[in-house]
Structures are given as structure tokens and as C-alpha cells.
Amino acid sequence: MIHPSKPISSFIMVLIALWCFISIEAAGKDLSTKKMVTLLQPIEHHAMQYGEGDIKVYVFIDPKCPHSQDFMSMLFESPKMRTIYRYYIFFYELKRFNSHALIGTIYTAPSPLQRMLEVMVGKKVIDTLPSVEPRIEEKIHDIERVAEQIGVSKRPYLIIAKEWD
């Protein structure tokens, strides 16, 4: 089991969560949530699912981004959040972190979710692959294309999607 190297105070976790949830309304290309979800549905199979809740939350993160790491630590430490929400986690690189090889390496793992938690929450340093397989490159590109259509501008970036009739 993974344990964070240092616990995050509840106050900081709440602030991070509020910042993340508020940011989804302010950013983007003025698309409705329903339109964003429509764009996400074709790539949903690329997501790492975390949680069992009825409410879907689409999350774009960069594994080297400290804010994304804090967000994932918060989810890891909160079974309640994973009970209410089902997170569909996509890697979307922030170019300043140069995380493409790490993203490809995590997606190549037998259990990408477990490897992501080891790296982002457990702070495990892993060797990256020298090159990314074409099928993984295609996955990364599909996610990048949709993120650009939506207007993802920061990490973590969340889209909360309640089920519609």
C-alpha cells in the first residue's frame, strides 16, 4: 500500500479541492459541461478509473505537477471522495515539466493506476522508457486533442458530470 511521504493537512486539502472545482467554471472555451462530456466519451476508455461513486469526474493531470500530486494525494487519503465520485483520470502534459516519457511509462505499466499512485502519491522514482510505444503515443495524442478542444488550461483540471436523462 502506498503512503504519502508527508500528510497534507485537512485545511490545505479543502483549499486545493475548492480551487480545482472552482477553476472548471472559469476556464475552457465556454463549452457547456454536457458538450465537454460529449467530447470526452469517445476517449473514456483511455482513462484510469479511481473510485466507485455514481458521479463522474473527468480529471486532467500531469504526473510531475505538484498541484496534481496534491490532488491525487487528497483522493488517496479520502475514501469518502472515492465513494461519492468516480474519477476518470487522464494524463495531459504541462510542457514545462517535460513529463511525456513518464506519462508513456506509466500508461505502459500492467496497472497504470497503481503505477500512477506509486509515482504521484508515494513519490516513487521510476526509470522511464527510452521511447513510447506507438499505441501509447496514440492514446496520449487522443487525450491531448480532446483536452485542447475543451480548453484545458491548468492541472489538475476537473469536469464534474452528473448523469443526464
N, C-alpha and C positions, 0 to 999 in steps of 0.2 A: 504494500500500500504506500502511496506517496504522501509525504507530509511536507508542507511548505517549510522553507528554511527559517522563516520568521513569521509569526502570526500577524495578521492585519487586524487592527482594531475595528470594532463594530462601527464606530463613527466614520472611519475612513471608507469602509465598505459601503456604507449607506451613501456617502458623498459620491463615490465612484458610480454606484448604481443610478443615482439621480442624474448625474452628469451624462451617463450613457443614454438613459431613457429620454431625457430632455433633448439631447442632440439629434435624435432621429427626426424630430419635428422641424428643426431649424435647417438641416442640411438637405441635400438631394436636389433633384431637378424638378421640384414642385409636382412630383408624382403622388397620386393617392396611394395609400397603403395597399389597397386592392390591386392597383396596377403594378406596384413593386412585387407583390406576391405572385402575380401572374408571370412576371419576368423570372422569378426565382423557381417556380415549379419545375421547369424543364431541367434544372441543374440540382434539384433537391437530392438526387441520388449521389451527388458528389460530396454532400455534407457529412460531417461526423456528428452523429446524434448523441446528445448528452441530456439525460433527464427523461421522465415518463409522463409529464403533465399533458393536459389537454390543449393548452395554449402554445402555439408555435412561436418561437422567437428565432429569427434568422440573424446570425452574428457573423460579421466580418472582422477578422483579427489578423495580426502579424505576430508570429511566434517570438520575435525579438523586441516587440514594442512593450515597454514597461506597463503602460496602461492596459494593454491586452492581457499581460501576465497577471496584473492585479485583478482584472475582471474574472479570469479563469480561476484564480485562487479563491475568489469570493464564491463562485459557483461550487467549487470543490468542497469548500467548508460549509456550505449551506444545503443540506438535504431538502429543506423546505422549498427552496427555489427550484430544485430539480424535480420536486413532486408537482408543483404548480405548472411549471413550464417545460416544454421540450425544445431544447436548443439545437438548431441546425447550424453547425459551425463550419465556416469557410475560411480558408487562408487567402488573404489578399495583401500582397506585399506592399509595405511602405518602402519606397526605393532607398531612402537614407539608411535603412537597416541592412540592405543587401542580403535579404533572407531567402532568396529564391532556392538556393541549394538546400537549405534547411527545410523549407516547405516541401520540396520534392522528396527529400529523405524521409520526412515524417509520413507523407502520403504513401510511400513505398513500403512502410512497415507492415507486418502481419496484422497489427491492431493500431491503426493510425491514431485513434482516440487515446489509447493507453500511452503511446509514444509521445503524443502532444502533451498529455498531463505530466509525464515524466520531465519533459523539457521545460514547459511553461510554469508548472506549479512546483515540481520537485527540483527545478534548476539543474537538471542533469545535462551535462555537456556530452553531445554525441558527435561522432565523426560524420560529416556529410559525404554523400556520394559524389564522385568526380563529375558525373553527368546525370541528368534527369532523363528517365525513360520517356519515349515518345507518348505513351498512353497517359503518363502523369503530366507531361507538358500540355497535352490536350485538355486535361482536367483543369489545370491551372489557368489556361487560356480561356476556357469556358466561363470559369468563375470571374476572371478579370473582365471579360466582355460584359457580363451582366452587372458587375459592380460599377463599371463605367456608365452603363445605361441608366442605372439607378442614381448615380451621382455620389457614390460612397466617397467621403472626403476625410474621414478620420478613423482610427481604430482605437477601441472597438466601436463598431457601428451596428446598431440593433434595429431590427424591424419587427414589431410585435404584431402578429397576425392572428386575430381571433377568427374562428371558423365562421363562414357566411353560409346562409341557406342556399 
